[in-house]
């Protein structure tokens, strides 16, 4: 009995040239992050760091997680879940300054080792 299988083994083989190119880009951005960590960038430091981290995460998701070749529905679900997590963290971060006076006024007890 012969049957038709939709599974073809490798759905989208990726060339080693592309994988090593993405790997080189990730190494470059990691070195850039380490170099910028020693610089005083002021208020822009967090935005630059998050931008670099976003680029690296996008490269990993697109090529190492094969999202570049996925169907549209899977990409929408992945990006949607990422946006919801970002939204939840964003709302949490907007509330951190509301309790700062109580946190600063709370007495700090430092335990000393015997």
ChimeraX attribute file (.defattr): number of C-alpha atoms within 10 A of each C-alpha:
attribute: neighborCount
match mode: 1-to-1
recipient: residues
	/A:1	2
	/A:2	4
	/A:3	5
	/A:4	5
	/A:5	6
	/A:6	6
	/A:7	7
	/A:8	7
	/A:9	7
	/A:10	7
	/A:11	10
	/A:12	11
	/A:13	8
	/A:14	12
	/A:15	9
	/A:16	9
	/A:17	9
	/A:18	11
	/A:19	13
	/A:20	11
	/A:21	12
	/A:22	18
	/A:23	17
	/A:24	12
	/A:25	15
	/A:26	19
	/A:27	13
	/A:28	12
	/A:29	16
	/A:30	15
	/A:31	12
	/A:32	13
	/A:33	16
	/A:34	11
	/A:35	10
	/A:36	14
	/A:37	12
	/A:38	8
	/A:39	9
	/A:40	9
	/A:41	12
	/A:42	7
	/A:43	8
	/A:44	10
	/A:45	14
	/A:46	11
	/A:47	11
	/A:48	14
	/A:49	15
	/A:50	13
	/A:51	12
	/A:52	17
	/A:53	16
	/A:54	12
	/A:55	14
	/A:56	20
	/A:57	12
	/A:58	14
	/A:59	19
	/A:60	16
	/A:61	15
	/A:62	16
	/A:63	16
	/A:64	14
	/A:65	12
	/A:66	15
	/A:67	17
	/A:68	14
	/A:69	12
	/A:70	13
	/A:71	9
	/A:72	11
	/A:73	8
	/A:74	11
	/A:75	16
	/A:76	11
	/A:77	11
	/A:78	13
	/A:79	11
	/A:80	12
	/A:81	12
	/A:82	11
	/A:83	12
	/A:84	11
	/A:85	12
	/A:86	12
	/A:87	12
	/A:88	10
	/A:89	11
	/A:90	11
	/A:91	11
	/A:92	10
	/A:93	10
	/A:94	9
	/A:95	10
	/A:96	9
	/A:97	9
	/A:98	9
	/A:99	9
	/A:100	11
	/A:101	9
	/A:102	9
	/A:103	11
	/A:104	9
	/A:105	8
	/A:106	9
	/A:107	8
	/A:108	8
	/A:109	6
	/A:110	6
	/A:111	6
	/A:112	5
	/A:113	4
	/A:114	3
